[in-house]
Amino acid sequence: MLVSLAPEIAVSRWFNTNEALTLSALRGRPVLLHAFQMLCPGCVAHGTPQTQRAHELFKNTDLQVIGLHTVFEHHAAMTPVSLQAFIHEYRLTFPIGVDEAGEETPIPLTMGRYRMQGTPTSILIGRNGSIVHHGFGQQSDMALGAIIAAELAA
């Protein structure tokens, strides 16, 4: 069976990690990719706290949680300096990358590669590198946890 691999992430800067993360290097481990914007109400109220909870809940497994600050609007306000303050204020401890800016488009590279509709977006990439779940908007903690647990057990 031919597996369609999840596109590689394009990150211009990392926070909360000493090394750049790539999906190819993480193959064999499930990856929860959380795309967010600091000025997105749904991200601040639900998506990013949910991702922090998943990071804490599954810390003793091989799940890799990655945040992706994917800015497609209000570019001038959402700089790396602002993001660093946001990460500190919200006590986010999972690795967070800044989605690389697109050329001649407001849509960043990873956002475009995954055809994201907006933020928050949660994507679970399976051990084999394929996309297991691609959810846009607010998602139930129970449902997302069940999807993650099923992939961890696979």
Secondary structure, DSSP 4 states (H G I P E B T S, - for coil): ----BPPPP-EEEEES-SS---HHHHTTS-EEEEEE-TT-HHIIIIIHHHHHHHHHHTTTSS-EEEEEE---S-TTT--HHHHHHHHHHTT--S-EEEEPPPSSSSS-HHHHHTT--SSSEEEEE-TTSBEEEEEES---HHHHHHHHHHHHH-
